[in-house]
Amino acid sequence: MTKPKLSSISIAPEHNQPTLSKGQNTFNTLLEKIEKRRMRLSEWDTAVPAFHQQYQHEIVPLEQASRDLRNKMLQRLDQSFDAKGLSKTEQDTMAELICTLAADLIEQCDKGDEAALKAIYNRYSHADYDSETDAELDSIKSEIEAMLGVKLGDDVDLRSPDDIMEHLHAQVEQQQAQEEAAQALRQEDQAQRKKTARQRAAEARAEAKKKELSLSIRQVYRKLASALHPDRETDPQEQKRKTVLMQRVNDAYSKNNLLQLLELQLELEHIDQNSLNNIDDERLKHYNKILKEQVSELDQEILYVEQRFKQSYGISPYASVSPTTIGRLLSKEVSARQQANLGMKQDLSVFNDVRQLKVWLKIVRRSLASMHEE
């Protein structure tokens, strides 16, 4: 059975009441917000697989071509380092470029290629790659520990962001558990003290509101459960259909998802337009509170989807992305990588002539100096 559109659930003015109340308008507005957020998530569900397929088809080959070109550049620099006619300054520029390229390639290469690349790096840096990396990682570890107030164990792989995040998450959970335990002890201590009449009244009101909200969802759930209970159905096919529907009802109820329960009621024709138009004000107030929470939950889900997407494809966490713009983003990235690879191919041709190589090294030296100033 086709799931009804969210727009099917809305409160409409009646002939004897041409305008909607504030609560009714809020109800409709919240449904519109939820529909927009659902559509956004649906757009992401469609856009991400298409993006991934295009990424694999276009970006991955360009990345491999880039690695091959950089490796060729590294080898040509290594072979040309002692070429006749190069000055000490030009050789220093070549050495810096060799170390930069080698370090970059080591991070991306297979284990079998590490040794040769590290040997080149060590020859031109006058230092040991592994020792420098360990010192740098120790420095990063100290900075993280000082900044976040946590201790990273020796078993944490500092080269793996996922391993660091997993360890930090465990640390945060442990701290939260300790704080919650301390809070529970404080609350227990406060509970033992005599409370004022105002405090008792406030707690009673809060508890009553909580029960009212649960009751609003429970009443919708009970109507559906009563109509759908598969054990009351004798026809095997109908029993199978009701079992599936009942699973959907239970899932929506377990998540306190009022809207899904209302949609199921509409799908099963257990509510009509007249029923929607005549929801009493008190229950409408409860419904609106629940729907506001669902809007907030959908916002969090969208944020998570967008952040996960950016992390998966190396996009800046501050970049603005949407299902409609990521295609253009990918096209720009493809163009940029194609231009970069073409530039490296052209650069490789300078090694055929020392004079061209000297001119090229002068340009590179200026570029490196500019980078150092930044």
N, C-alpha and C positions, 0 to 999 in steps of 0.2 A: 504494500500500500504506500502511495506517495506521501511523503511527509508534507503537511500543510505549510504554506508560507507563514512567516511570523506576522505579516500584515493582516492575515485572516483573524488574528486575535487583537481586537481593539474595541474600545468603547465608543459608540456612535451616539450623537444627540438624538433624542426622541421628539416626536411632534409636540408633546406637552412640556418638553424641557429643551429648548433650542440650543442652549449653551451647556458646556460641560463644567463640572465643578473643578476646583483646583486639584483635588485628589485624582479625578478622572483624567485630567490633562497630564498630570504627572505620570500616571499609569501608561498612557499612550506614548508619551515622550520617552519613558524608560524602555518600552518595547522597541521603539525606533532605534534607540542607541544600541540595544542588544543586537538588533538585526544588522546594523552597520558593522558592528564588531565581528559578528558571525561571518558576514560577507568578507571582511578583511582576512580572517583566518582561512576561509575557503579559498580566497585568492592566493594566499601564501602556499596552501596545500597544492595548488595547481602550478604556481610559478617556480617553486624550488626544484622539483624534479626536472622541469624543462631547462632551468638554469644549470643544474648539475650536468645534464646531458651535453649541453653546449660547452660547458667548461671543460669537460673531459675531451670533447671533440676538437676544441680550438686552443684552449689555454695550456693543457698538459703537453701537447706536442711542442708548443712554443717554449715552455719551460725546459723541456729536454734539449731543444735546439740551443737555448741560451746556455745551458750547462756545458754542452759540447763546444760552443764557441768560446766560452770563458776558459775552458780547459786548454783549447788550442792557443788562446792568448797567453795563458800561463806558460805553456811549453815554449812558445816563440820568444817570450821575454827571457826565460831561463837560457835558451840557446843563444840569444843575441847579447846577453849581459856583457860578455868580454869582447864584443865586436870592436874592431879598430876604429878609432876616431871618437869614441864616446868619452865625455868628460866625467869627472867624479860626481858632479852635481846631477848629471843625467843618469848615471848609474844609481845614485841614491834614490832618484825618482822611480827608476825601474824596480829597485828593491822594495820600496814602499808599496808599489802597485802589485808586485809579486806576492807579498805577504797578505795584502788585502784580498786578492783573488784566491789564494790558497786557503786562507781561513774561511772564506765564503763557501768554497767548494767542499771543504772538509765537513762542514755542517750538513751538507746535502748528499754527500757521496755514500756509497755502500762501504761496508766494513773492509772489504778487500782492497779498496783504493786509498784508505786512510794513510797507510804507512808511507807511500810514495809522496803524497801531498804534504804530509807532515815533515818529511825529509827536506822538501823544497822550502817550506816555511822556515824551518830551523836554520837552513843554510843562509838565508837572507835576513832573518830577523836577529841573528846572533843570540837567540834565546830558544828555550824549549817550549813548543806549543802546548804540551800537556801541563807543564808547570805554570805557564801563564794562565791557562784556562782554569786550573784549580784555584789559583790565587784570585782570579776574577770571580769565580763562583763563591768562594769564601766571603768575598767582599759583598756580593749580592745577598748572600745568606744573612750576613750581619745587618745589612740595611733593612731587609724584610723583617727580621726579628725585632730590630729597634723600632721600626715604624708601626708594626702591628702588635707589638708586645707579646709575641709568641716565641716558642722555641722549636726550631726545625731540627729533627733528629738527624743522625748521621746516615740513616738509611734512605733519606729523601733524595731523589734524583733531581738535582737542580737544573739539569738540562731539559727536564720534562715539565712544561707548564701544568699539564694535567696532574702529575704527581704532586707538585707543589700545592695546587688548588685542593686536591683531595686531602692532603695533610692539614692544610689551613682550615678546611671545612670540619675535619675531625676535631681540631683544636677549638674552633668556635663552638661546636656542639658540646664539647666537654665543659667549656666555660659557661655556656648557657645552662647546662644541666646543674652546674654548681651554683649559679646565680638563682635558678629556679628553686633549688633545694633551700638556699638561704632565705629566699622570699617566702617559701612555704613555712619555714620556721618562724619568720617574723609575723606572718599572718596568723599562725597558730597562737603565738604569744599575744597578739592583739585581740584575737578572738576570746582569749581567756579573761581579758579585761572587760569591765562593764561598758557596754555601748550605750550611747545616748538614744533617746526616743527618735530623734531625727535620723540617726544612722540606721537604726532598725527599719524605719519607714522607707528610707532610700533603697536599702537592700531588698526589701519586700517588693517595692515597685519594679526594680530591675529584674528580679526573679519572675515577677508576674508577666512583664513584657516578653521575656525570653520564652516563657511557656506559651504565651499567646501566639508568638511567631511560629513556634513548633506546631501548635494546634492548627494554625491556618494551613500549613503544608500537610499535616496528618489528615485533616478532613478531606482534602482533595485526594490524597493517597488511598484512604479507606474506600471512597466511592469507586475508584478505579479497581482496587483489589477485589472488592465485592463483585464487580461486573466481570472481571477477567479470570477469576480463580479457576485454573484448568481442571481441578478435581471435580468441579460441578458440571463439567461438559462431557457428554456421552459420545459425541461424534469425534472420531480420531483426528480427522483433519482440522476441525475447529479447535480441538484440544491442543494440537500442535501450534496453531496460530496464536492462541491465547497464552500458551507457555512463553512464546517469543515476546509477545507484548508485555506480559507480566515481568519478564526480565528487564525490559526497558523501564517499566514503572519502578521496579525495585532499585535500578541503577540511578534513576532521577531522584528518588526519595533518599537514597543513601548520600547523595551529594547536596541535598536540600535545594534541588533545582526546581523551583516552583514553575518556571516557564515551561520546562519540558513536560511537567505533569499537566499543565493547562493545555499544551499542544496535544498531548495524548487524549485528554478529555474531548477536545475538538475533533480529533481524528476518529474517535469512537462515537462522536455525536452525543456525548453526555453533557455538553454545554452548548447553548445556542446564543444568538446575539442578544436576545432578551435577558438571558442569565447574566451575560457580561455587563449589560447596561444597568442592571439592578443589584450589583454587588454593593452591600451596605458600606457606609463610610468607614466604620471601624475595621472591617476586614480589608478594605481597599488600602487603608493606612498600613496594615501589616504586609499586604502584598507588595506595596511600593518599597517598603524597607528591604524586603527580600530581593526584589529586582535590582535595587541599587547595589546590593552586595554582589549580584551576578555581573553587573556592569563592571565593577571594580575587578572581579576575578578575570573577566575577559580581557580587560586592559593589561593585567599582569601576564596573561597567557600570550598576548600579542607581543608584549615587550620581550618575553622569553624567546619567542620564535625569531624575532628580529635580531636579538643579541646572539643567539646560537648560529644564525645564518652568517652574521658578520664574522664571528669567530671561526667558523668552518672554512671561510674563503679568504681569510687574512685581510678583511676590510676593517678600517679604523672603527673602534667602538663609538666614536663621536660622529661618524658619517650618518647621514640621513638616507634610509633605504625604504623602499616600498615595493610591492609586487609589480607595480607598473614601471618602475624606474630601473630595476636591476638588469633588465635586458640592455638598456642603453649603457649602464655601468660596465657591463661585460664587453660590449662593443668597443668602448673607449679603452678598456684594458687590453683587448686584442690588438687594437691599433698601436697602442704605446709599446707593447712587447714586440710587435713586428718591426717598428721603427728602431727599437733598441738593438734587435738582432741584426738588422741591416747595417746599423752604425758599427757594430762589432766586426761584421764582415769587411766593411770598408777599412776599419782600423788595422785589420790583419795584413792588408796589402802593403802597409808602410814598412814592414820588416824586409821587404825585397830591396830596399834602398836605404842606406845609412843616413843620407841627407834627409829623406822623408821621415825617417825614424826620429832624427834629432828635432825636426820641426814639431812632430807629434808629441814628443816628450816635453817640449816647452809648453804646449797647450795643456797637457796632463798636469804638469807641475803647477800651473796657475790654478787649475781646477782643484787640485789637492790643497793648495794654500788657502783658497776660498773656503773649502770645507773645514779646514782647521780653525779659521777665523770664526766660523759660525759656532 
